[in-house]
């Protein structure tokens, strides 16, 4: 009987897993996940039969809770250019090297979509790797899974790193940049979602060129003056969202949108017996090549943090 469970799931730049292992990232502290494999684009035959064609491979429910700005930067790049992935199942016996290993590289490469979320409940990045391949090539891939050796990506404890765990610690929402949207303690909820825009090839591989940004803020018990102030803001204002990475706020993740990138909408304003709140929504799509990152002191990290492990700023 085979052992259940997945262990380390790691990503790196396309074409580097078996050589230089450029920018390896582990999902580390994550949700439960699974690899799903199923026939894809089967050929309809007579008498309700189906002929073989491709096989689709997908890693589902893969959500990490250590989404550094470095990780976000890499997944934006990988959603456009692709990446190498190695998924390792738990040991199948007490023997060293008895893990099942699935290297999604070369002809077995998967495209990647992602969804990055900040809310009062969590900060996470959900990766959605998926792609199809010819049936016989998939058979070869599966036949090798219990004998191929895993590549050492340099992680310990499957990449679990509490220093990279991201607490949902609200710092500020400014609209326009420099003006608080509301007192943060009057904010009932907030959620920023960044999603790669799906663009599938014939092999069900994703190649994104745009990202979708959505920021929803619910303000509790706003006064008429506060509502009027929101209504007086530009239709597409500049926006700055900051999340603390330490209690002092000297380390943070920031998201800076220039005027014209996201539009503002009130949806809805409620003044009633049981509720008094206003929901303000910001939404827009931005080309990946229009997105920039800045790291180090003054950009969310410290002097030594040049890659965005402690903090950073996304600008567009």
N, C-alpha and C positions, 0 to 999 in steps of 0.2 A: 504494500500500500504506500502511495506517495505521500510525502509530508506537505501539508498546507503551508501557505505563507509566502510573502515576498519579503526580501531583505533590502539591500541597497539598490536604489534606483538613481542612476547618475546620467548627466548630460554633459556634452562638450562640443566644441566647434565641429562642423561637418568635416569628415575626412581625417580626424586627428585621434580618434579613440585608440587605434592600433599603432599610433606612432607618437606624436608629440603631446597628445592629450591637452589641447589648448583650452583654457578657461573651464576646467571641470567644475560642475555644480551638482550637489546631491540634494534630493528632496528632504532628507533629514527628518525633522519632526514633522510628521505628516498624518493625513487621514488613512484609513484603510483604502487599498487600491486593488485593482485586478487587471490582468491581461485577458482580453476577449478576442477570440479568433473565430471567424465565420466565413463561409463561402460568400463571394461578392460578384455581382453581375452574372449570375448563373444564366445559362442559355436555355430558354423554354423549348422543350421537345414535345412530341406528341404523347398522348396518354398520360398527361400530367407529370411527365418526367422533366428533369432538369439536368443539363449538361454542365460539366465543370468549366470554369473560366479562371477567375482570380480568387485569392483568399485575402480577406481584410484582417489586419492586426491593429488592435487599439488598446491603449492603457487608459482605463476609466477610473473616475473618482479619485484622481491623484492630486491632492491638495496639500501644499506645504505651508507651515506656519512660521517659517523663517525666511520670508521674502525680502531680502535685502535689496537696496537700490541697484546693486551690482547684478543680482539675479533678474530684476525687472528689465534692466538694460539688455542683458543677454537674451532673454526670452523675446523681447521686441525684435532683436536681430534674427533670432532663430525662427520666428514666425514668418519671416520673409525669405531667409536663406537656407533654412533647414539646419539640422544638427545630428550628431551621433548620440545614441542612447544605449545604455546597458542596464538591463533589469535582471536581477539575480533572485532566484527563488531560495527559500531556506534549504539548509543541508538535508539531503535525502537519507543520510546515514551518519554515524558518528565519525566517519572518515573525513580527513581534510580534503577539500576540493570536491565534495560530493554535491555541491549546489547545481541546480539547473541554471544555465546562463543563456540569456537572450540578447545578443549584440545586434541592435538595429543600426547597421552600417552598410555602406555600399549599396548593392541592389536591394537590401532589406531596410533601407532608410524609411523613417516615418516623417510625415509633415507634422508641424506642431501649431496648435491653437492654444491660447491661454486666456485666463480671466483673472485680473488682479483686483482685490477688493479691500477697501478700508471701511469699517463701520464701528459702531460702539461695541459690537459683539466680537469682532475679529479683524485681523489683518492677515491676508493669505494670498497665495497665487495658485490657481488651479491650472495644471498643465493637461493638455488633451492631445497626446501623440496618436497619429493614425495614418495608415496607408495600406495599399493593397499590392499584391505581387502574384506572379503566375503560380499556379497550383504546384507544379513540380519543383520550382525554386523554394516554395514554402516547405515542401516535404523535406528537402535537403536541410533547410534551416532548422526544422524541428528535430530531425534525426541527430543533429549535432549538439542539441541543447544540453544533453546529459554528459557530454564529453569535452566540450570546449572549455578552455580555462578562462576565468574571469580576468579582466584587465584591472590592475591596481590603479585606481584614480586618486589615491592619496587620502582617502577619507578614513576616519576611525568611527566606530559605532554607527555604521551606515550613514555617516554624515550628520548625525544628530549633534546640534551645536546650540546650547542654550544662549550663548552670546549673540546669536543671530535671530533668536526668537523675537517676534515683534508684538509687543503689547498694543492694544487699541487705545492709545493715549492721545486724546484730542488736544491740539495746541491752538490752532486758529483757522478761521475761514474769513478771508478779506475780499470784499467785492465793493468797489474796485480795489486793487492792490493798495494797502495802506489804510483801508477803512473796514472795520469789523462788520460782518454781515449782521451779527447779533452778539449779545453776551453769550459766551460759550456755555455757561451754566443754564441758560434758557433754551439750549438746543435739545430738542426731544430726541432727534436721531439725525444721523448723517451717514451717507454711504457714497463713496467714490468707487466707480467701476471702470476699469480699463480693459477693453476686449479687443483681441485681434479680429479683423474683419475677414470672414471666410472667403477663400477663393481656391476651389478645388481643381486639381488636374485629373486626367483620365485614370490615374492610379490612386485617386482619393487622397492625394497629398495636398496639404494646405500651403499656399504661398500668399501671405498677407502683404498688402501695400499701404493699408490705412488702419488706424486704430480708432475705436469708438470710445469716447469719454462721456460718462454720465455722472453728475453730482447732484444728489437729492438731499435737501436740508429741510427738516421740519422744526419750526420755531414755536415754542410753547407760549401761549397767552400774550401775543404781541399787542401793543397799543396801536391805536389808529396812526399815531405819528410814526411808529416803526414800519407799519404797512405802507404808508405813503412814501417813506424813505426808500423802501424796496422798489416801489412802483416808479420812483424817480430815477432809478439806476438805468444805465444804457441798456439797450436791447441785447448787446453782445459785449459785456464789460470785461476788463481784466480781472483775473481771479487768482488768489493765492491760498492754497490749503497746506497746512503744516501739521505733522504728527510727531509727537515727542518719542525719542528713543531712550531718553533717560529722564529722571524726575526733574532735573534742573532745566531741561529744554535746551541744553547746549549741543546736544546731538538730536537730529531730527531728519525726517523725510519731508521734502517740500515738492509741491506741484504748482508750477507757475504758468498761467495761461494768459497770453497777450489778448488785448481787445480784438474781437473779431473771430476768435477761435470757437467759443461756446456761446450759445444763445440762452437767455434767461426767460423762464416761464413760471408764472404762479399757477399751481395746479394741485389742490385748491386752497382758497381761504375759507375757513370755517369759523363762524361766530354763532354759537348755539348754547343750549342749556347745559350740555354735557361736555362740550369741546370749545376751545378757542385756540386755533392754531393756523399757521400758514406754511404751506409746502412750496419751496422755491427749487426749481429744477434747472440745471444747466446741462447742455448736451451739444455734441458736435463730433465730427470725424476729422482726424488730422493725418496727413501723410507721414509715414514712418521717417522719411528723410528730413522732415521739418522738426523732428524731436531731438533735443540735445540734453545731455547730462553734464552736471558739474559736481565735483567731489572735493573733499578737503575742508579746511577751516573756512568758515563763512558760507559754506554750501551745505551744511548739515553734518559733516564729519569733523575730524580733527586733522592736525597737520600730517599725521602719519597715515591717514586713511585716504589713499589716492584712487581707490577703486569703488567705493560706495558700500563697504561692509557695515559701517557704523551709521551712515546717513548719506544724504545727497539731495540734489535738486534736479527735477525734470522740468524742462522749459519747452514751450512751443508757442 
